Amino acid sequence: MTFTRSRQIVRPDRTRAPLDFSSSLYLGLRHPTRSLEPWEQLTAGAPAALRVSSTVAPLQDRLATLLGCVRATVAPSTLHIFWDLFVVLGGEAGAVVVDDGAYPIARWGVERAAARGAMWRSFRHHDAEALETELGAAAARGRRPIVLVDGLCPMCGPAPLEAYRARVDQFGGLLVIDDTQGLGILGERHPTCPFGIGGGGSARYQAIGGPNVVIGASLAKAFGVPMAVLAADAAVIRRFERNAETRVHCSQPSVAAQRAGTRALDVNSAAGDALRAHLAGLIRRFRERAADAGYRPRGPLFPVQTVVTGPHARSIQDRLRQAGVRSVLHKGHRGEMRLVFVVTASHRIADLDAAAAALRRCREPRSGRPHAGSGRRLR
């Protein structure tokens, strides 16, 4: 597959470690230097609050449009965004209500807000009724609620965002979606595309939006860019840019990251839906081959595929490593160990078949029954 940049055909760099299933570059975008517009310097050497490059505004506008929001601002990482976001939005008068499956980086930002006086509570993963109970408790204390959820759980599938948003509306709060997993993969629903089209993320997939929806996401996974975006209503973005302490003490994303971000959006516009369709086919192939090998991957149709959960996960990963196959050992939010394969658009059919063959050879002698699947599925 080829991509066009500045009237030049650019072929993606397909260099990768053989049988590597540990990379989260879901669409296979790597942005080699030769594929990017040149730059004179990496950084202005000034904090983002003081100086913003002329090239970053068009990128932010394109990201806002992609995500279906009024405005967007970029930062070097989601840590920079979430470190400040809950302090800026809630301060001492806020109450942050957190899905107990939310990703740790966003939770670190909640902990910082709590250290400054914000109340925070958690609710059961993907349980809108449990959220409503916590929202009522926050309202009884006179606190404006800010709800933090992941847009998509690799194990469970999409969060019930519409149910969340309705309850947040009822209590006059804000819904903050960490959409690092969904951005670049999910998009507006389409009958023939399991991930939807456009790559605009979970809010696009579930057709939600409005002034009480705030989206923070890294571009480092599907788009392969070390940069993050915060998108929301214009008033929220202005408030964040004016008050975020990381913008005072840290620079904006490097010019190289900005160039890569622009290229990623160009590729997404030109070939993103084709890449996502190709990726979906590869994931299905992996699931079928893993099932043939005696495993049943858990979770939805998504690049992150859990093949083993429980005490054998580590020993099987060790055997796979010895066989030249890289996988990921991940601790679930309940503490259980999971052996994960990350399938990307850069994988070949032969890679998937070889991985399944290695899994067959590495099976525990006593694990004769396949692992049962679970969770809401993208079909």
DRENMIDO-622652 format. One record per atom (N, C-alpha, C, O): residue in three letters; x negated, y negated, z negated. Coordinates in steps of 0.05 Angstrom, whole numbers, plus 5000, padded with zeros to 4 digits. Example, Ala and Ser with C-alpha at 12.3 -4.5 7.8 and 13.67 -1.06 7.14 Angstrom:
REM DRENMIDO-622652
ala473651144844;ala475450904844;ala473650664844;ala471550664831;ser474350454858;ser472750214857;ser474249994843;ser473249774839;
REM end
This chain:
REM DRENMIDO-622652
met498350245000;met500050005000;met498249755000;met496249754986;thr498949555015;thr497349315017;thr499049075008;thr501449075009;phe497648874998;phe498848634988;phe497648395002;phe495248395009;thr499248175006;thr498247945019;thr497647715000;thr499347664982;arg495347595002;arg494747354987;arg493347155005;arg491347225017;ser494346915006;ser493146695022;ser492446795050;ser490246745060;arg494446925063;arg494247015091;arg492047215095;arg491047255117;gln491247345073;gln489147555074;gln490247815063;gln491647805042;ile489748035076;ile490648295066;ile488648385045;ile486248405050;val489748445021;val488048534999;val488948814990;val491348854985;arg487148994989;arg487749264980;arg487049294950;arg484849214942;pro488949404934;pro488349424905;pro486049614900;pro485649814914;asp484449544880;asp482249714872;asp483349954858;asp484649934837;arg482850194869;arg484050434858;arg481950594842;arg482350824835;thr479750454835;thr477750584818;thr478850644791;thr479950464777;arg478650894782;arg479750964755;arg478451224746;arg477451374763;ala478451264721;ala477351514710;ala479151744719;ala481551714718;pro478051974727;pro479752194736;pro481452304713;pro480452324690;leu483852364719;leu485752474699;leu485952304674;leu485852404652;asp486152044678;asp486451854656;asp489451784653;asp490651654670;phe490651864631;phe493351804625;phe493551644599;phe495451664583;ser491551464596;ser491551294572;ser491850994579;ser492050834560;ser491950924604;ser492150644612;ser495050554614;ser496750704624;ser495650314604;ser498350204606;ser498750004629;ser500549844628;leu497050024649;leu497449864673;leu499550004691;leu498950134711;tyr502049974683;tyr504250134693;tyr504450124724;tyr504950324737;leu504249884736;leu504549854765;leu501849884779;leu501749864804;gly499749944765;gly497149984777;gly495749734787;gly493949744803;leu496549494777;leu495349244785;leu492749194769;leu492849204745;arg490549144783;arg488049104770;arg486748834776;arg484948744761;his487448694797;his486548424803;his483548394804;his482348244788;pro482248534822;pro479348504825;pro478748214834;pro480348074845;thr476248124828;thr475547844833;thr476047764861;thr477047534866;arg475547934880;arg475847864908;arg478747824916;arg479347704937;ser480647904899;ser483447874905;ser484647604895;ser486947544901;leu483047454880;leu484047214867;leu482946964880;leu480746964892;glu484446744878;glu483446484886;glu481046414868;glu481046474845;pro479046274880;pro476646214864;pro477245994843;pro479245854844;trp475345974824;trp475545764804;trp472745654798;trp470745794802;glu472745414788;glu470145284782;glu469245334754;glu466845334748;gln471145374735;gln470445434707;gln472745584695;gln475045564703;leu472045754675;leu474045924662;leu475945774644;leu478345844642;thr474945564630;thr476545424611;thr475745134610;thr473445064615;ala477644964602;ala477044684599;ala475644624572;ala474544414568;gly475544824555;gly474244784529;gly475844614510;gly474744504491;ala478444584515;ala480144414498;ala482544574490;ala483444754504;pro483744514466;pro486044664457;pro488444624476;pro488644414489;ala490244814476;ala492544794494;ala494344554487;ala495544444505;ala494444474462;ala496044244455;ala495043984466;ala496443794469;leu492443984473;leu491143734483;leu490943724513;leu491343514526;arg490443954525;arg490043954554;arg491144214567;arg490444434559;val492844174587;val493944394602;val493144354631;val493444134642;ser492144564644;ser491244544672;ser493544494690;ser495844564684;ser492944374713;ser495044314733;ser496244564745;ser498444554757;thr494844794743;thr495745034756;thr497645194738;thr499045374748;val497745134712;val499345304695;val502345234696;val503945414692;ala503144994703;ala505944924704;ala507445084725;ala509645184719;pro506445104750;pro507945274769;pro508145564760;pro510245694765;leu506145674747;leu506245944738;leu508345974716;leu509946164716;gln508545784698;gln510545794677;gln513345774689;gln515145904680;asp513645604709;asp516345584722;asp517145844735;asp519445924734;arg515245974748;arg515846234761;arg516546444740;arg518346604745;leu515146444718;leu515846644697;leu518546584685;leu520046774679;ala519246334681;ala521846274670;ala524046374689;ala526046484680;thr523646324715;thr525646414734;thr525846724734;thr528046834735;leu523546854734;leu523547154733;leu525147264710;leu526647454712;leu524747134686;leu525947234661;leu528847134658;leu530247214640;gly529746944675;gly532446844673;gly532846644651;gly534946614640;cys530646494645;cys530746294624;cys530346014636;cys529445984659;val530845804620;val530645534629;val527745444631;val526845324650;arg526145514610;arg523345434609;arg521645664599;arg522545844585;ala519045644604;ala517145834594;ala514445694588;ala513845494600;thr512945814570;thr510245724564;thr508545964561;thr509446174553;val505945944568;val504146174567;val502146134545;val501545914535;ala501046364536;ala499046374515;ala497146604521;ala497746774538;pro494746614508;pro492846834514;pro493947114507;pro493047304520;ser495747134488;ser496747394480;ser499347364465;ser500047144457;thr500747584461;thr503147574444;thr502447514415;thr504147404401;leu500047584406;leu499347514379;leu499347204375;leu500247114355;his498347064395;his498446764394;his501346664392;his501946474378;ile503146794407;ile505946704407;ile507346774380;ile508446594367;phe507247024373;phe508747114349;phe507547024323;phe508947004303;trp504946954323;trp503746844299;trp505146594290;trp505346534266;asp506046434309;asp507346174303;asp510346174306;asp511746024293;leu511446354323;leu514246324331;leu516146314308;leu517946144307;phe515946504289;phe517946524268;phe517646304247;phe519546224235;val515246204244;val514845964227;val516145724240;val517445564227;val515645694266;val516745464281;val519845474281;val521145264278;leu520945704286;leu523845724289;leu525345724262;leu527545614260;gly524145844242;gly525645874217;gly524645714194;gly526145594179;gly521945694191;gly520845554168;gly521845674142;gly522445914142;glu521945514122;glu522745624096;glu525745674094;glu526545824077;ala527245554112;ala530145584111;ala531145824127;ala533545884127;gly529345964141;gly530246174159;gly530346444146;gly529246494124;ala531646634159;ala531746914151;ala531147074177;ala532647054196;val529047234176;val528347394199;val529247684194;val528547804174;val530847784212;val531948054210;val530748224232;val530948164255;val529348444224;val527548584242;val528548874246;val529049014226;asp528748954271;asp529149234277;asp526749394267;asp524449314272;asp527249604252;asp524949734239;asp523249894258;asp521250024250;gly523949894284;gly522150004305;gly520649794320;gly519349854340;ala520849544312;ala519549324326;ala516449354326;ala515349474308;tyr515249264348;tyr512349294351;tyr510849144330;tyr511648924323;pro508549244320;pro507149124298;pro506248834303;pro506348674284;ile505348764327;ile504348484331;ile506548284325;ile505948084312;ala508948324334;ala511048134327;ala511748144297;ala512347934286;arg511548374285;arg512048394256;arg509948234240;arg510548124219;trp507448224250;trp505448064236;trp506347764235;trp505847634215;gly507547674256;gly508547394256;gly510747364236;gly510947154223;val512447564233;val514547554212;val513347544185;val514247394168;glu511347704180;glu510047704154;glu508847434147;glu508847344124;arg507747304168;arg506647034163;arg508846834155;arg508546674137;ala511146854169;ala513346684162;ala514346734134;ala515046554119;ala514346994126;ala515247064099;ala513346954078;ala514146864057;ala510746954085;ala508746834066;ala509246534062;ala508346424042;arg510546414081;arg511146124079;arg513946064070;arg514845834070;gly515346274060;gly517846224048;gly520346334062;gly522546324050;ala520046434086;ala522346544100;ala523146804088;ala521446964079;met525746854087;met526747114078;met526647304102;met527147224125;trp525947554097;trp526047754119;trp527148014109;trp526548104087;arg528648144127;arg529848404121;arg529548574146;arg529048474168;ser529848834143;ser529749014167;ser532349164169;ser533849184149;phe532949274192;phe535349434196;phe534549674213;phe532549684227;arg536249884212;arg535750134225;arg535550104255;arg537049954268;his533550244267;his532850224295;his535350264313;his536750464311;his535850064330;his537950064350;his540750104338;his542450234350;asp541149994314;asp543750024300;asp544949744297;asp544249594279;ala546849674315;ala548149414314;ala549749364289;ala549949144279;glu551049584279;glu552549554254;glu550849484230;glu551549324213;ala548549614229;ala546649554207;ala545649274210;ala545249134190;leu545249174234;leu544448904238;leu546548714228;leu545948514214;glu549048764233;glu551248594224;glu551248564194;glu551748344183;thr550748784180;thr550648774151;thr548448584141;thr548848434123;glu546048604153;glu543848434145;glu544348144153;glu543547964138;leu545648094175;leu546347824183;leu548247694163;leu548047464156;gly550147854153;gly552047754133;gly550547684107;gly551247484094;ala548647854099;ala547147794075;ala545547534078;ala545347384059;ala544347494102;ala542847244106;ala544747004105;ala544046794093;ala547047024118;ala548946804118;ala549846734090;ala550246504083;ala550246944073;ala551146894045;ala549146734029;ala549846604009;arg546646744038;arg544546594024;arg544046324038;arg542146184031;gly545646254057;gly545346004071;gly542945984090;gly541945774096;arg542046214100;arg539746224117;arg540646274146;arg542346434152;arg539346124165;arg539946164193;arg538346414203;arg535946414200;pro539746614214;pro538246864220;pro536846844247;pro537746734266;ile534446974247;ile532947014272;ile532447314273;ile531247434255;val533447434294;val533347724297;val531147804316;val530947704339;leu529347984307;leu527148084324;leu527648374332;leu528048544315;val527548424358;val527848694368;val526048724392;val525248534405;asp525348974398;asp524049044423;asp526149084444;asp528249194438;gly525648984468;gly527649014489;gly527949304498;gly530149384506;leu525749454497;leu525849734506;leu523949894488;leu521649824483;cys524950114478;cys523450304463;cys522650534481;cys524350664492;pro520050594484;pro519150814502;pro520351084494;pro520651254510;met521051114468;met522251364459;met525251374462;met526351584468;cys526551144457;cys529551144456;cys530851014480;cys533251054484;gly529350864495;gly530550714518;gly531250434510;gly530350324490;pro532950304527;pro533650024522;pro535149974496;pro536750134488;ala534449754483;ala535849684458;ala538749584466;ala539149494488;pro540649604448;pro543349504453;pro543449204451;pro544649094432;leu542249064470;leu541848774468;leu544448624469;leu544748424455;glu546448714484;glu548948574485;glu550348584458;glu551548384449;ala550348814445;ala551448834418;ala549948654398;ala551148534381;tyr547348654400;tyr545748474383;tyr546448184388;tyr546948034369;arg546548104413;arg547047824420;arg549847734409;arg550047514399;ala551847904412;ala554447834403;ala554447784373;ala555747594364;arg553047934358;arg552947904329;arg551247654321;arg551847514302;val549147614336;val547547374331;val549247124337;val549046924322;asp550747124359;asp552646904365;asp554546854341;asp554946624334;gln555547064331;gln557547044309;gln556446894285;gln557846754271;phe553846934280;phe552646814256;phe550846564263;phe549446464246;gly551046474288;gly549546234295;gly546546254295;gly545146064288;gly545446494301;gly542646534300;gly541246544327;gly542346464347;leu538846654327;leu537246694351;leu536546984354;leu535847114334;leu536547084378;leu535647354384;leu532947334398;leu532747234420;val530847434385;val528147434396;val527547724406;val527547914391;ile526947734432;ile526447994444;ile523448014451;ile522447854467;asp522048204439;asp519348274448;asp519648464472;asp520348694469;asp519148364496;asp519748514520;asp517148594534;asp517048614559;thr515048644519;thr512548734531;thr512848984547;thr511549014568;gln514449174538;gln514849424553;gln516649384577;gln516249514598;gly518649214575;gly520649184596;gly519749004619;gly520549054642;leu518148804614;leu517448604634;leu515848744657;leu513848884651;gly516748704681;gly515348824704;gly516349104711;gly515849204733;ile517849234693;ile518949494698;ile522049474702;ile523049544723;leu523449374682;leu526349344685;leu527049094701;leu525448914702;gly529449094712;gly530448864726;gly533448884729;gly534649064717;glu534548714746;glu537448724749;glu538348994759;glu537149114778;arg540449104747;arg541349374753;arg542149404783;arg543249224795;his541449634794;his541949694822;his542649994824;his541250154811;pro544650064839;pro545450354839;pro543350544849;pro543550784842;thr541450454865;thr539450644876;thr536750614863;thr534850754870;cys536450434844;cys533850384831;cys534050434801;cys535450284787;pro532750644791;pro533150704762;pro532150484743;pro533250464721;phe530150334752;phe529150114735;phe530549844741;phe529949644727;gly532349844760;gly533449584769;gly531549454788;gly529449574796;ile532149214797;ile530449074816;ile529448804805;ile530748684788;gly527248724815;gly526148454808;gly524048454787;gly522248284787;gly524148644768;gly522048654747;gly522348444725;gly520348384711;gly524648314723;gly525048094704;gly525348174675;gly525548004657;gly525448434669;gly525448524642;gly528148614631;gly530148634646;ser528248654605;ser530648774592;ser533048594592;ser535248694595;ala532648334589;ala534948154590;ala536248154617;ala538748144619;arg534648164638;arg535748194665;arg537248454669;arg539348474680;tyr536048674658;tyr537148934661;tyr539848954648;tyr541649084658;gln540148814625;gln542748824610;gln544448574614;gln546548544602;ala543548404632;ala545048164640;ala545947994616;ala548247924613;ile543947934599;ile544447754577;ile542647514579;ile540547524592;gly543447294567;gly541947054567;gly543346844550;gly545246904535;gly542446594553;gly543646374539;gly541846244519;gly539546334516;pro542646024507;pro540945864490;pro540046004464;pro538245914451;asn541346224457;asn540546364432;asn538746604438;asn538246764420;val537746634463;val536046854470;val533246754474;val532846564490;val531246874461;val528446794463;val526847054471;val527247254458;ile525147034491;ile523747264501;ile520747214499;ile519747014509;gly519347394485;gly516447384485;gly515347644497;gly516447864490;ala513447624514;ala512447874527;ala509547834536;ala508747624544;ser508148054536;ser505448064548;ser505648134577;ser507448294585;leu503948024593;leu503748104622;leu501548314625;leu500948394648;ala500448414603;ala498048594605;ala498848874613;ala497049034620;lys501348954612;lys502049224618;lys502849244648;lys501149304664;ala505349204654;ala506249244682;ala504649064702;ala504049144724;phe504048814693;phe502848624712;phe499748624710;phe498448494726;gly498648754689;gly495748774688;gly494248514683;gly491948484692;val495548324669;val494348064664;val494148004634;val496148034620;pro491747934624;pro491447884595;pro492547604588;pro491047414584;met495147594586;met496547344581;met499347414572;met500347624577;ala500647234557;ala503347274547;ala505047034554;ala504046814560;val507647074554;val509546864560;val511646854539;val512547054528;leu512546614532;leu514846564515;leu516846414532;leu516246204543;ala519246524535;ala521346404552;ala523946374536;ala524646544520;ala525246144540;ala527646084524;ala529045834535;ala528345734557;asp530945734520;asp532145474525;asp529945264523;asp528045294509;ala530345044538;ala528344834539;ala527744724511;ala525444654505;ala529744694494;ala529344584467;ala527544764450;ala525844664435;val527845024453;val526145204438;val523245194447;val521445184430;ile522845174473;ile520145164483;ile518744904475;ile516444894468;arg520244684477;arg519144424469;arg518344434439;arg516144334431;arg520044554423;arg519444564394;arg517044744389;arg515344674372;phe516744964403;phe514445134400;phe511944994409;phe509944994394;glu511944864432;glu509544734442;glu508644504424;glu506344444422;arg510544374412;arg509944154394;arg508844234367;arg507344094354;asn509744474357;asn509144554329;asn507344794326;asn506544854304;ala506844944347;ala505245194344;ala502345124337;ala501044984352;glu501445234315;glu498645174306;glu496545304324;glu494345204327;thr497245534336;thr495245664354;thr494645484378;thr492445504389;arg496545324386;arg496045134409;arg494244914401;arg492944784418;val494044854375;val492144654366;val489344764364;val487344624369;his489045014357;his486445134351;his485445324373;his483245424371;cys487045384393;cys486345574414;cys486845454442;cys488645284445;ser485245534461;ser485645444489;ser488045594502;ser488945794491;gln488945484524;gln490845624540;gln489445874554;gln487045894552;pro490946054567;pro489746274580;pro487646184600;pro487845964612;ser485546334604;ser483346264622;ser484446224650;ser486546324658;val482846074666;val483646024694;val483746294709;val485446334726;ala481946474702;ala481946744715;ala484646884709;ala485747004727;ala485546874684;ala488046994677;ala490346864691;ala492246994700;gln490246594693;gln492346454708;gln492446534737;gln494646584749;arg490146564750;arg490046654778;arg491146934781;arg492646994799;ala490447104761;ala491447384762;ala494447384758;ala495847544770;gly495447214740;gly498347194736;gly499847114761;gly501947224767;thr498746914775;thr499946834800;thr499947064820;thr501947104834;arg497747204822;arg497647424841;arg499647644833;arg500947764850;ala499847704807;ala501647914798;ala504547844806;ala506048014815;leu505347584804;leu507947504812;leu508347524842;leu510447584852;asp506147464857;asp506247494886;asp506747784894;asp508447854911;val505147964881;val505448254887;val508248344879;val509548504893;asn509248254856;asn511948334847;asn514048244867;asn515848394872;ser513748004878;ser515747914897;ser515648074923;ser517748144935;ala513148134932;ala512848274958;ala513248574957;ala514348684975;ala512348694935;ala512348984934;ala513049114908;ala512849354904;gly514048944889;gly514649054862;gly516749264862;gly516349464848;asp518849234877;asp520949434876;asp520049694889;asp520749914879;ala518349684909;ala517149924921;ala515350064901;ala515350304899;leu513749904887;leu511950024866;leu513550154844;leu512850374835;arg515750034836;arg517350144814;arg518750404823;arg518950594808;ala519650404848;ala520950654859;ala518850874860;ala519451104854;his516450804869;his514351004871;his513651114843;his513251354838;leu513450924823;leu512851004796;leu515051184785;leu514451384772;ala517551124790;ala519751294780;ala519451584791;ala519951774777;gly518751604816;gly518351864828;gly516052024815;gly516252264810;leu513951884809;leu511652014795;leu512452104767;leu511652324759;ile513951934753;ile514752014726;ile516452264727;ile516152454711;arg518352274746;arg520052514749;arg518352754755;arg518752974743;arg516352724772;arg514652954779;arg513153044754;arg512953294749;phe512052864738;phe510652944714;phe512453094695;phe511753294683;arg514952994691;arg516753124673;arg517453404682;arg517553594666;glu517853434708;glu518453704719;glu516053894715;glu516454124707;arg513653794721;arg511253964718;arg510654034689;arg509954254682;ala511053834671;ala510753884643;ala512754094633;ala512054264617;ala515254074642;ala517254274635;ala516454554645;ala516854754630;asp515354564669;asp514454824679;asp512254944662;asp511955184660;ala510654764650;ala508454844633;ala509354914604;ala507654994588;gly511954884599;gly512954964572;gly513454734554;gly514054774530;tyr513354484564;tyr513954244548;tyr516454114559;tyr517154144582;arg517753954542;arg519953794552;arg519553504542;arg520253444520;pro518453334559;pro517853064551;pro520252924539;pro522552944550;arg519852774518;arg522052644504;arg522352354513;arg520352234522;gly524752244510;gly525151964516;gly526251914544;gly526952104558;pro526451664552;pro527651584577;pro525751614600;pro523351674597;leu526751564624;leu525051544648;leu523451284646;leu524451074652;phe520951314637;phe519251084631;phe516351174633;phe515851414628;pro514451004639;pro511651094641;pro510551234617;pro508951414620;val511451164593;val510451294568;val512051544563;val514451534557;gln510651774565;gln511952034563;gln510852184539;gln508452254539;thr512452244519;thr511652394496;thr512052694501;thr514252784506;val509852844501;val510053134507;val509953314482;val510953534483;val508753214460;val508553364436;val509053184412;val507952964411;thr510753264394;thr511153114369;thr510653304346;thr511753524345;gly508953224326;gly508553394303;gly505653474298;gly503853344309;pro505253674282;pro502453734272;pro500553834294;pro498153814290;his501553934316;his499754034337;his498853814356;his497153864373;ala499853574354;ala499253364373;ala496253304375;ala495153284397;arg494953284352;arg492153214352;arg490353434363;arg488553384379;ser490953684356;ser489253904366;ser489553934396;ser487653994410;ile492053894407;ile492453914435;ile491053684450;ile489853724471;gln491053444438;gln489653224450;gln486653284451;gln485353224472;asp485553404430;asp482653474430;asp482053674452;asp479953644466;arg483753874456;arg483254064477;arg483453944505;arg481954004523;leu485353754508;leu485653614533;leu483153454539;leu482253444562;arg482153314519;arg479753154522;arg477353324531;arg475853254549;gln477153554520;gln474953744528;gln475353834557;gln473453904570;ala477853844565;ala478453924593;ala478353694613;ala478853724636;gly477553454603;gly477253224620;gly479853064625;gly480052934646;val481853094607;val484352954610;val484652754587;val484652844564;arg484952504593;arg485352304572;arg488352264567;arg489952224586;ser489152284542;ser491852224534;ser491752034510;ser489651944502;val494051984498;val494251794476;val495551924452;val497552054454;leu494351894429;leu495551984404;leu496751734390;leu495451544385;his499351754386;his500851524376;his502451604351;his503651814350;lys502451424332;lys504051464308;lys506751324311;lys506851084315;gly508951474310;gly511651364312;gly512351194288;gly510951194268;his514451034290;his515150854269;his516050994243;his516250874222;arg516551254245;arg517151414221;arg514651564212;arg514851724193;gly512351524225;gly509851644216;gly509151894229;gly506952004224;glu510852004246;glu510252264260;glu508152214282;glu508252004295;met506452414287;met504452394308;met505652484334;met507152684336;arg504952334355;arg505952394382;arg503652404402;arg501952234402;leu503752604419;leu501852614441;leu503252504466;leu505252604475;val501952294477;val503252134498;val501652134523;val499152114522;phe502952164546;phe501752124572;phe502951874584;phe505451844584;val501251694594;val502251444607;val501951484637;val499651494647;val504151504652;val504151534681;val504251264694;val505951094686;thr502451204713;thr502450944726;thr502650984756;thr502451214767;ala503150764770;ala503450774799;ala500850844813;ala500850914837;ser498650844799;ser496050914811;ser495551214811;ser493751304825;his497051364796;his496651654796;his497451784822;his499251684836;arg496152004828;arg496852164851;arg498452414843;arg498352494819;ile499852524861;ile501252774855;ile499352984844;ile499953124825;ala496952994856;ala494953194847;ala494153144818;ala493653334803;asp494052894809;asp493452824781;asp495552944763;asp494853064742;leu498052904770;leu500253004753;leu500253304751;leu500653414730;asp499853434774;asp499853724774;asp497453834758;asp497754034743;ala495153704760;ala492753794745;ala493253744715;ala492353914698;ala494553524707;ala495053474679;ala496953684668;ala496553784646;ala498953764683;ala500853964674;ala499454234671;ala500054384653;ala497654294690;ala496054544688;ala494354544662;ala494154754649;ala493154314656;ala491554294631;ala493354324607;ala492554454587;leu495754214607;leu497554244585;leu498254534581;leu498454634559;arg498754674603;arg499454964601;arg497155114587;arg497655284570;arg494655054594;arg492355194583;arg491955124553;arg490855274538;cys492954884545;cys492454784518;cys494754844498;cys494654754475;arg496654994507;arg498955034489;arg498255194464;arg496555364465;glu499455114442;glu499055264417;glu500355544421;glu502555564432;pro499055754411;pro500156014415;pro502956054402;pro504556214412;arg503555894381;arg506055934367;arg508155734376;arg510455734365;ser507555564396;ser509555364405;ser510955474430;ser510855344451;gly512155704428;gly513355834451;gly515755694462;gly516255714486;arg517255544445;arg519655414455;arg518955134465;arg517354994452;pro520155044487;pro519654764495;pro520654564474;pro522554624459;his519454334474;his520254114456;his522853994467;his522953914490;ala524853964450;ala527453854459;ala527253564466;ala525853414452;gly528553474486;gly528653194493;gly530753054476;gly532453174464;ser530552784474;ser532452634459;ser532352344469;ser530552274484;gly534352184461;gly534251894467;gly535951824491;gly536651994507;arg536551564492;arg538051454514;arg536351444538;arg533951374536;arg537351504562;arg535651534586;arg536351334607;arg538651254611;leu534251244620;leu534551094645;leu534651304667;leu532851464670;arg536751294684;arg536951504704;arg536551384732;arg536651524752;
REM end
